[in-house]
């Protein structure tokens, strides 16, 4: 049963008529994030503009035990922004401003709806930038990045979102507003900001975020190598790291991926290469030539057929455009594809990729691989016909087996996409019951009623779906029993 007209009128009184979307078309638009395999229609979408409006909305929802699912741009790949239990989707898209910039301290306070790339574009004239750069940075928001602790190609050298957030203003489940962390580099209090970052909106809703800024590097060198085997490309990655060089980024695309990108964008990538390895180094100009020479020597020793070094910013941008367009290239070809986000030790990359291909092949499925090779963060793409329910089931099965392989190899089930709905059932395979119990107690301390993004991350009983009653007693909607209670 949808929210009543009275509920909608109350929401409009809080947020204005243009801050409440309840039409079927609007609700359909917000029924899934980029994990399109999980679709759940919200009852209403709200678009606040400020911390005060978020706090008022959360207080209203908690009093009525109506779930609130925070959402950025909807680019998440684990179902974390999907309203599994209906209720309210709280979109931060209108909260998209830089609130304050301190150039001397190299920090800025921003709202969560500010797009990742837009932040760096605003900072560019000042010689500053924001380092975390997920592949979706052209559209994903800072708030969404905080929710999933997003990484990106350059996290090898610069770290993930957590490493670049100094503080957050958050709205708690009772509607109170608190500041966790702050502008100082360190603080004697408990690191509650660290708990919120990556919690996918289950503990609190971030409404103002203090980001650490960096000076743009003096120089950048972007290199592209092509190999006749993917194993050789992986060995080159290990050899470079073992030599004491930590590039800003190390990315690998397999032949399937490169061909799809070339069919679309015609960037001059080598179609016949089994693997393309992109390596970027940055820093003082005087230090880069030596690094480029050492990296090239390792690549040649392992059989690279060519070394392409971007001669200017335009060529560098073209190389990166290829890497960051991989997801779109898959989408142009397959009506359905499932993107994994597992992690394995860097030394087992080649072995892991061989297993990915095998797991898909035995199920009659194609797979493409593009991944952050420097830190072992795999992103296998399992391709299938979305119109074929049996093929979709095989793709899901293959994907879960890929994650189990990551665990067996000493890795984990997520490097940057989060857990959401997608990997929730697998948390039991990664963590012991006592570990999960501690996580549940932490969630209960922040959000005892389970109103904030219920059911995400932690597994429940029986079918793998979370049991909201275990998160504070909230009852979720049952259309056969009536309205929200």
N, C-alpha and C positions, 0 to 999 in steps of 0.2 A: 504494500500500500504506500503510495507516495505521500510526501508531506502534505498537510492540509492547506487550504487557502489561507487560513489564519496564520499558520507557520510562515508562509511566504510573505504575507503582509508584514509580519514582525521582522523578518529578515530585511525587507525593503526599508523599513523604518530605521534599521541599524546602518545599512550600507548604501541606501539610495536605490532608486528603481533600476539604474544601469549597473548596479553591483550585484544583481541577482538574476541568474539565468535558469529558467525552469522549463523551457519548451522541449519537446521531444527531440528536435534537431540538435539543440545545444547539449542535452544529456547524452545523445548518441555520440557526439564529438568527443566527449570526455569519458567514454566507457572503457578505454584502454590506454596504456602508454605504448611505447614501441614494442613491448612484448604482446603483440596482437593476439597471441594464443589465449590470453586471459582477458575476458571481456565481462565487465560488470557495470550495469547502468547506475549512476548516482541518481539521487532524488532531486538534487539541486546543485548548481555551481555558484559559488560566491567569489567576488573579486574585490577584496579590500584594497585600500590605498595606504594604510598606515598601521603601525604597531597598535595604536588604540583601537582601530577597527577590528584587527585580528583578535585582540583580547576580548572585545565585546562579543564577537561572534563565538569564540570558544566558550565564554561563560554561558551564553544562550544555549549552545549545543549541549554542554555538560548538564545543565539543569533539566534537559529533556532526554538525556541519554542518547543523543543522536551522534553517530560516528562522524569524525572530521578527518578527511584524507587530504593532506597538503600536496600540492602539485606545482611543479615549475613549468618547463616547456613540454613535458610529456615525452621526453626523449629517453627515459629510463628503459632498461632492457630486462628488468626482473619483476615487473608488475607492482613495484613499490608504490606507484602513484595511482593505482587502480582501486576504485571504491568497492572492494569485495563484498562488504556488508551494506552497500547502499549508503544512504545518508548524504553528507555534504562533501563535495570536492572544493577545497579552498585553493583557488588559483592565485599565485602571487604575481601574475603577469603584469598587473598594473603598478606593482611596487618595483619599479625599474630604474630608480635614480641613484646616482652617486650623491650621498648626503654630505660628505665632507672629505676633503683631500688635504693631507699634510705632506708636502713634498719633502721637507727637511727630514721628517721622521720616516719617510717612505712608507706611508700607510694610507688607507682610505676606508671610510665607512660607506657601505653600499647597502641597498635594499636587495632582497633575495631574488627579485625578478629581473635583475640586470643580467643581460646576456654576457657570457664569458668573454667572447671576442670583443664585444662592444666596450668592455672595460679597458682592455689593452689598447684599443683604438683611441679611446679618449685620453689615455696616458702617453701615447706615442710622441706627441709634440714636446713632452717634458723629458723624454729620454728614459721613461719608466715603463714597466709592463708587469702583468700578473702571470706568474709562471705556469700554473696548472693548465694544461691544454688538451682536454679530452677530444677525441675525434669529432664529437658533436659540438665543439666550441662555438661554431657559427650560430647555433640556435639554443644550446643548453644554457641554463641559468646558474648563477653563482649559488643560489639557494638549493637547487637540485644537486649541484656538485657537492655542497656541504652535506646534504642528506645521505648521499651514497659514498662520500669520501672519494670522489672521482680522481682518477689518475690522468693518464695521457702519455703520448710518446716521450715527452721530456721529463717524466717523473724519475727516470733512471738517475739523472744527476740532481734534479731539483726537488724531488719528493712529490707526494700526493697533496690533495687539498688540505688535509690536516696540518701539514708543515707550513702552510701559508695563511692560516687563520689565527689571528691574535685574540679575538674575542667575539662574542655573539650576544645580541639582545634576543631573548627568547620569551615566548608566551607559553606558560605551563598549562596543564590540563584544567586547573581551577581559574584560569584567566589572569593570573598574576603575571607581571612582567619583571624579569630579572636580567641582570647582565652577568655573563659568565666569561671570565678572562677580562681582557682589556687591552689597552695600548702598550703596556709595559711588556718587555720581552719575557718576563717570568713573574710569577705571583706565588705567595705562600699558601694560597688556598688549595683545596682539592681541585683537580683538573676536570671540572664538570663540563667545560666546553669540549674537552676531548671525548667525553662520554656521548655528548649530543651529536658531534660530527660523525657521520656514518650510521646514525640510528634510524634513518629513513622516516623521520617525523613521528616516531612512536613515543619519544620521550618529551619532546617540546617542538614548537614551531619557531624557527629562526626568522626574525623580522628585520634585523639590522646586523650586518656582518662587517667586522674589522679585518681587512685583508692586508697582508704584508706585500709590499711592492719591491721590485728589484730594478736596478739600472740595466738598461739594454746592454748586452755584451758589445765590447769594442769591435769584435770580428766574429764571423761565423763561416764555417766551411761545411758544405753538405756534399756527401759522396754517395754514389750509387754503384754497387757491384752486382754482377750477375754470375750465377753458379750453375753448373750442370746437375748438381744434386742439392737437395735441401739440407742433407746432412753436412755438406761442406760449408754451407752458409752458417749453420748453427755452430760448427767448430770454429769458424772465424770469429764469431761473437765471443766465445769463451777465450780464444787466444788473445783478443784485444784486451779484455778485462784482466786476464792473467798477467798481461804486460804492465799493469798499473795504470792503464788509460781508462778513464770513466767518461765516455762521450755524453753529450747532452741527450742523445737519442740513438737507439739501435732498433730498427724495424725490419721485419721480413715479410714478404708477400710471396705466396707460391705461384706456380705457373697459371693455374686456373684463375686466380684473382687478377694477375697481371693482364691476361688475355681479355677478361671482362672489362677492365679499366680502359684498355686500349681500344676495344670495340666502341666504347662510349666517348672517350675524351681525346684519343689520338695524341698522346703526350710523348711518344717516342720511346716507351719502355720496351725492353727486349722480350718479345712474345715467346721466344723459344727457350728462355731461361727457366730452369726448374725452380729457381728461387732468386728473388731480387732482394738484396740487403742494402738498406738505407742507413747510413751512419752520419751523424752530425756532431761536430765539436764546436765549442764556442769559448770565448775568453779573450785575453790580451792577444793582439795580432801577432806579436813576436813569438808566441808559444804554439801557434797552430800549425805552421808548416812542418815542424818536427813530428807532431801528432799525426798529421795526414800521411807523412812518409812511413811512419811505423805501422799505421793501420793498413796502408796499401801493401806493405811488405807481408803482413800476415795474410791478407786476402790473396795475394799472388801465390804465396806458399801453399795455400789451400785450394788453388785452382780457379780463381776468378778469371773469367774470359775478358773482362774489360773493367776499367775504372773511369767513372764519369764524375767530374768535380764541377759543381755548379759555378759558372763563371760570373754570375751576377744575381741580384735579388729576384729577377724575373724567372731565371732558370731554377733557382732554389724553390720559389713558390710553385712552379710547375711540378717539381718532384714531390713536394709535400701535397699538392693537390691530388696527385695520384694516390698517395697513401690514405689521405683523409676522405677520398671518394669511394673507397672500397665497399662500404656498406651500401651505398647507392647503386654501385655497379651490380652487386648481387640482386638487389631489388628489381633492377631492370630485366633480369634474366629469369628468375624463379618466382613463381607466384607465392611461394612460402619459403622462408628460411629462418632458422633458429640459431641465434648467436650465443655461443658459450663464453664464459669468462673465468676459466680455470687458471691455476698457477702451478707450475712445476719447477723444480730446481733447474737452473740454467744448463747444468751439465747433462740433463736428461731431455733436453728439447727434441733432439732428433728422434730419440726412442718414443717420446710422447706423440710426435706428429705421425710417425709410422702407425702407431696404435689408433690414432684418430681416423686415418684413412681406412684402416682395416675394419674398425667398428662400423663405419658408414657403408663400406663396400659389401659386407656380409648382409646388410639390410637393404641392399639395392638402392642406396642413396649416394648422391654426389656430395663432396665436401670441398670447401675452399678454406685456406688459412692465411690470415694476416694478423700479426701479433707483435707485442712489445718484447722483442727477443732479449734485450738487455736484462730484464728482470723476470723472464720466464712467464709472463702473463699471456696466455693463449686466448685467441678469439676464433675458434673453429666456427665456420658457418655450415650448418647442415641444411642442404637444399632439398625441397620436396614440392610436390604439387598440392597447393592448398585446397584444391577441390576434392582430393582423395583422402578420406578420413583414415584409411589404413596407412597411407604414406606418412601422414602427420603423426600417427601413433608410433610408427617406426622411428621417426625423427626424434620424438621425445625420448624414446627408449635409448637411442644412440647417444643423445645428449647427456642423459643421466649416467650412462656407462662411461662417457668421457670424463665426467666429474669424479666418478669413483676411481678412475685411473689416476687422476690428479692426486687424490688422497693417497692411493697406494704408492705413488712415486715420491711422497713426502711433501706434497704441495697442499693447496687448499681450493675451495670451491668458488672463490670470488677474489679478483684482484682490484676491481673498481666499480663493477655494476651494482653491487649490493646483493641482498638475498631476496627481499620482497616476498612474493608468492612462489616464484620459480624454483628456488632452491631450498625453501623452507623445510620440506620433508627430509632433505639431505643433511640438515644440521645435526640430526641424531647420528649420522655416520661419521661426522667430523668431531663432534664433542661428546664427552661423557655426560650422563644424567646430572651429575653434580654441577658440571660446568653450565649446563642449560638452566639449572635451578637458580644459580647465582644471577644469570642474565635476567631471568624472570623476576627475581627480587629487585634488581636494579630498576627494571621497567615499572614495577609496582610502586617503588619509591617516588618516581617522577610522575607516573600517571596511574594512580590506583584504580580509577574507574574504567580504564581501557577505552576511553573515547577517542584518543589520538591514534589514527591509522591502525585500527585493531586487526589482529591476525597476522601481521607481517613479521618476518624474520624467524620467530620462534615457533617450532612445531607444536601442535596440540595432540589430542588423543585420536585414536582410531584411524581416520582416513587421511591424516596428514594435514588437515585444516586446523588452524588454531582454534582453541576453545576460549572465547572471550570471557566466560565465567571464571577462568583461571587467572585472568588479568584484572580482577577486581569486581567481578560479579555483573558486568554489563550484559544485558540481554540484547541480542541482535534481532533484527526484524524477521518475522515469520509471517508471510502474507496470509497464511491460513488462520493466523491467530489475531490479526488486527494490527493496529498502528504501533509505532515505536513506544516501548515502555521501559 
